[in-house]
Amino acid sequence: MKAPLVMYATIEMHETDNVAAVWIPTIDSRGTS
């Protein structure tokens, strides 16, 4: 999953809040908490 990681890292630099809003639900959905 390097592609998504790169995208998240890039977005994080621009919008950290946006990443958190997408990252949190993503982890919760997969149950990788």
PDB file with SEQRES, HELIX, SHEET and CRYST1 records, atoms N, CA, C and O in Angstrom:
SEQRES   1 A   33  MET LYS ALA PRO LEU VAL MET TYR ALA THR ILE GLU MET          
SEQRES   2 A   33  HIS GLU THR ASP ASN VAL ALA ALA VAL TRP ILE PRO THR          
SEQRES   3 A   33  ILE ASP SER ARG GLY THR SER                                  
HELIX    1 AA1 LYS A    2  HIS A   14  1                                  13    
HELIX    2 AA2 THR A   16  ARG A   30  1                                  15    
CRYST1    1.000    1.000    1.000  90.00  90.00  90.00 P 1           1          
ATOM      1  N   MET A   1       0.841  -1.206   0.000  1.00  0.00           N  
ATOM      2  CA  MET A   1       0.000   0.000   0.000  1.00  0.00           C  
ATOM      3  C   MET A   1       0.871   1.250   0.000  1.00  0.00           C  
ATOM      4  O   MET A   1       0.667   2.161   0.802  1.00  0.00           O  
ATOM      5  N   LYS A   2       1.824   1.281  -0.889  1.00  0.00           N  
ATOM      6  CA  LYS A   2       2.718   2.444  -0.930  1.00  0.00           C  
ATOM      7  C   LYS A   2       2.041   3.612  -1.635  1.00  0.00           C  
ATOM      8  O   LYS A   2       2.268   4.771  -1.286  1.00  0.00           O  
ATOM      9  N   ALA A   3       1.212   3.308  -2.623  1.00  0.00           N  
ATOM     10  CA  ALA A   3       0.531   4.375  -3.368  1.00  0.00           C  
ATOM     11  C   ALA A   3      -0.319   5.235  -2.436  1.00  0.00           C  
ATOM     12  O   ALA A   3      -0.159   6.455  -2.413  1.00  0.00           O  
ATOM     13  N   PRO A   4      -1.229   4.615  -1.658  1.00  0.00           N  
ATOM     14  CA  PRO A   4      -2.083   5.397  -0.751  1.00  0.00           C  
ATOM     15  C   PRO A   4      -1.245   6.149   0.262  1.00  0.00           C  
ATOM     16  O   PRO A   4      -1.558   7.287   0.613  1.00  0.00           O  
ATOM     17  N   LEU A   5      -0.178   5.515   0.734  1.00  0.00           N  
ATOM     18  CA  LEU A   5       0.680   6.167   1.729  1.00  0.00           C  
ATOM     19  C   LEU A   5       1.258   7.448   1.162  1.00  0.00           C  
ATOM     20  O   LEU A   5       1.291   8.475   1.840  1.00  0.00           O  
ATOM     21  N   VAL A   6       1.715   7.390  -0.081  1.00  0.00           N  
ATOM     22  CA  VAL A   6       2.307   8.577  -0.709  1.00  0.00           C  
ATOM     23  C   VAL A   6       1.266   9.678  -0.833  1.00  0.00           C  
ATOM     24  O   VAL A   6       1.545  10.851  -0.582  1.00  0.00           O  
ATOM     25  N   MET A   7       0.058   9.278  -1.224  1.00  0.00           N  
ATOM     26  CA  MET A   7      -1.013  10.266  -1.396  1.00  0.00           C  
ATOM     27  C   MET A   7      -1.344  10.917  -0.062  1.00  0.00           C  
ATOM     28  O   MET A   7      -1.495  12.136   0.021  1.00  0.00           O  
ATOM     29  N   TYR A   8      -1.456  10.099   0.986  1.00  0.00           N  
ATOM     30  CA  TYR A   8      -1.767  10.629   2.317  1.00  0.00           C  
ATOM     31  C   TYR A   8      -0.660  11.576   2.764  1.00  0.00           C  
ATOM     32  O   TYR A   8      -0.935  12.656   3.288  1.00  0.00           O  
ATOM     33  N   ALA A   9       0.586  11.173   2.559  1.00  0.00           N  
ATOM     34  CA  ALA A   9       1.724  11.995   2.972  1.00  0.00           C  
ATOM     35  C   ALA A   9       1.682  13.339   2.254  1.00  0.00           C  
ATOM     36  O   ALA A   9       1.950  14.381   2.851  1.00  0.00           O  
ATOM     37  N   THR A  10       1.344  13.305   0.968  1.00  0.00           N  
ATOM     38  CA  THR A  10       1.279  14.546   0.193  1.00  0.00           C  
ATOM     39  C   THR A  10       0.159  15.438   0.693  1.00  0.00           C  
ATOM     40  O   THR A  10       0.332  16.647   0.850  1.00  0.00           O  
ATOM     41  N   ILE A  11      -0.995  14.827   0.942  1.00  0.00           N  
ATOM     42  CA  ILE A  11      -2.138  15.606   1.429  1.00  0.00           C  
ATOM     43  C   ILE A  11      -1.845  16.149   2.819  1.00  0.00           C  
ATOM     44  O   ILE A  11      -2.220  17.273   3.151  1.00  0.00           O  
ATOM     45  N   GLU A  12      -1.175  15.344   3.620  1.00  0.00           N  
ATOM     46  CA  GLU A  12      -0.862  15.757   4.990  1.00  0.00           C  
ATOM     47  C   GLU A  12      -0.105  17.074   4.980  1.00  0.00           C  
ATOM     48  O   GLU A  12      -0.336  17.933   5.830  1.00  0.00           O  
ATOM     49  N   MET A  13       0.795  17.235   4.026  1.00  0.00           N  
ATOM     50  CA  MET A  13       1.582  18.471   3.933  1.00  0.00           C  
ATOM     51  C   MET A  13       0.669  19.657   3.630  1.00  0.00           C  
ATOM     52  O   MET A  13       0.924  20.774   4.080  1.00  0.00           O  
ATOM     53  N   HIS A  14      -0.392  19.410   2.870  1.00  0.00           N  
ATOM     54  CA  HIS A  14      -1.292  20.495   2.484  1.00  0.00           C  
ATOM     55  C   HIS A  14      -2.429  20.654   3.490  1.00  0.00           C  
ATOM     56  O   HIS A  14      -2.736  21.759   3.938  1.00  0.00           O  
ATOM     57  N   GLU A  15      -3.042  19.531   3.831  1.00  0.00           N  
ATOM     58  CA  GLU A  15      -4.183  19.598   4.762  1.00  0.00           C  
ATOM     59  C   GLU A  15      -4.107  18.450   5.762  1.00  0.00           C  
ATOM     60  O   GLU A  15      -4.503  17.323   5.466  1.00  0.00           O  
ATOM     61  N   THR A  16      -3.598  18.752   6.935  1.00  0.00           N  
ATOM     62  CA  THR A  16      -3.470  17.712   7.962  1.00  0.00           C  
ATOM     63  C   THR A  16      -4.844  17.326   8.490  1.00  0.00           C  
ATOM     64  O   THR A  16      -5.101  16.156   8.772  1.00  0.00           O  
ATOM     65  N   ASP A  17      -5.719  18.308   8.623  1.00  0.00           N  
ATOM     66  CA  ASP A  17      -7.066  18.044   9.142  1.00  0.00           C  
ATOM     67  C   ASP A  17      -7.813  17.102   8.204  1.00  0.00           C  
ATOM     68  O   ASP A  17      -8.499  16.182   8.647  1.00  0.00           O  
ATOM     69  N   ASN A  18      -7.672  17.342   6.911  1.00  0.00           N  
ATOM     70  CA  ASN A  18      -8.371  16.513   5.928  1.00  0.00           C  
ATOM     71  C   ASN A  18      -7.902  15.066   6.039  1.00  0.00           C  
ATOM     72  O   ASN A  18      -8.706  14.139   5.940  1.00  0.00           O  
ATOM     73  N   VAL A  19      -6.613  14.876   6.241  1.00  0.00           N  
ATOM     74  CA  VAL A  19      -6.062  13.524   6.351  1.00  0.00           C  
ATOM     75  C   VAL A  19      -6.643  12.823   7.566  1.00  0.00           C  
ATOM     76  O   VAL A  19      -7.049  11.663   7.485  1.00  0.00           O  
ATOM     77  N   ALA A  20      -6.685  13.516   8.684  1.00  0.00           N  
ATOM     78  CA  ALA A  20      -7.216  12.935   9.922  1.00  0.00           C  
ATOM     79  C   ALA A  20      -8.665  12.520   9.714  1.00  0.00           C  
ATOM     80  O   ALA A  20      -9.090  11.470  10.197  1.00  0.00           O  
ATOM     81  N   ALA A  21      -9.417  13.334   9.003  1.00  0.00           N  
ATOM     82  CA  ALA A  21     -10.840  13.049   8.774  1.00  0.00           C  
ATOM     83  C   ALA A  21     -10.990  11.790   7.923  1.00  0.00           C  
ATOM     84  O   ALA A  21     -11.977  11.066   8.053  1.00  0.00           O  
ATOM     85  N   VAL A  22     -10.022  11.528   7.060  1.00  0.00           N  
ATOM     86  CA  VAL A  22     -10.102  10.351   6.185  1.00  0.00           C  
ATOM     87  C   VAL A  22      -9.360   9.169   6.801  1.00  0.00           C  
ATOM     88  O   VAL A  22      -9.771   8.018   6.653  1.00  0.00           O  
ATOM     89  N   TRP A  23      -8.266   9.467   7.492  1.00  0.00           N  
ATOM     90  CA  TRP A  23      -7.435   8.401   8.065  1.00  0.00           C  
ATOM     91  C   TRP A  23      -8.167   7.683   9.195  1.00  0.00           C  
ATOM     92  O   TRP A  23      -8.180   6.453   9.239  1.00  0.00           O  
ATOM     93  N   ILE A  24      -8.774   8.438  10.107  1.00  0.00           N  
ATOM     94  CA  ILE A  24      -9.472   7.847  11.262  1.00  0.00           C  
ATOM     95  C   ILE A  24     -10.571   6.876  10.816  1.00  0.00           C  
ATOM     96  O   ILE A  24     -10.561   5.724  11.250  1.00  0.00           O  
ATOM     97  N   PRO A  25     -11.514   7.293   9.970  1.00  0.00           N  
ATOM     98  CA  PRO A  25     -12.589   6.405   9.515  1.00  0.00           C  
ATOM     99  C   PRO A  25     -12.032   5.194   8.759  1.00  0.00           C  
ATOM    100  O   PRO A  25     -12.597   4.103   8.836  1.00  0.00           O  
ATOM    101  N   THR A  26     -10.951   5.378   8.046  1.00  0.00           N  
ATOM    102  CA  THR A  26     -10.365   4.280   7.270  1.00  0.00           C  
ATOM    103  C   THR A  26      -9.875   3.188   8.205  1.00  0.00           C  
ATOM    104  O   THR A  26     -10.132   2.007   7.975  1.00  0.00           O  
ATOM    105  N   ILE A  27      -9.174   3.576   9.254  1.00  0.00           N  
ATOM    106  CA  ILE A  27      -8.649   2.601  10.217  1.00  0.00           C  
ATOM    107  C   ILE A  27      -9.806   1.940  10.960  1.00  0.00           C  
ATOM    108  O   ILE A  27      -9.804   0.727  11.169  1.00  0.00           O  
ATOM    109  N   ASP A  28     -10.776   2.729  11.350  1.00  0.00           N  
ATOM    110  CA  ASP A  28     -11.920   2.202  12.101  1.00  0.00           C  
ATOM    111  C   ASP A  28     -12.684   1.193  11.248  1.00  0.00           C  
ATOM    112  O   ASP A  28     -13.152   0.173  11.754  1.00  0.00           O  
ATOM    113  N   SER A  29     -12.807   1.477   9.965  1.00  0.00           N  
ATOM    114  CA  SER A  29     -13.557   0.594   9.069  1.00  0.00           C  
ATOM    115  C   SER A  29     -12.842  -0.749   8.928  1.00  0.00           C  
ATOM    116  O   SER A  29     -13.481  -1.800   8.869  1.00  0.00           O  
ATOM    117  N   ARG A  30     -11.521  -0.702   8.876  1.00  0.00           N  
ATOM    118  CA  ARG A  30     -10.749  -1.928   8.700  1.00  0.00           C  
ATOM    119  C   ARG A  30     -10.561  -2.630  10.045  1.00  0.00           C  
ATOM    120  O   ARG A  30     -10.243  -3.819  10.095  1.00  0.00           O  
ATOM    121  N   GLY A  31     -10.757  -1.895  11.117  1.00  0.00           N  
ATOM    122  CA  GLY A  31     -10.613  -2.507  12.437  1.00  0.00           C  
ATOM    123  C   GLY A  31      -9.154  -2.741  12.784  1.00  0.00           C  
ATOM    124  O   GLY A  31      -8.819  -3.691  13.491  1.00  0.00           O  
ATOM    125  N   THR A  32      -8.280  -1.863  12.280  1.00  0.00           N  
ATOM    126  CA  THR A  32      -6.842  -2.003  12.564  1.00  0.00           C  
ATOM    127  C   THR A  32      -6.458  -1.095  13.723  1.00  0.00           C  
ATOM    128  O   THR A  32      -5.288  -0.746  13.884  1.00  0.00           O  
ATOM    129  N   SER A  33      -7.436  -0.718  14.523  1.00  0.00           N  
ATOM    130  CA  SER A  33      -7.168   0.209  15.626  1.00  0.00           C  
ATOM    131  C   SER A  33      -6.088  -0.367  16.523  1.00  0.00           C  
ATOM    132  O   SER A  33      -5.711   0.258  17.514  1.00  0.00           O  
TER     133      SER A  33                                                      
END                                                                             
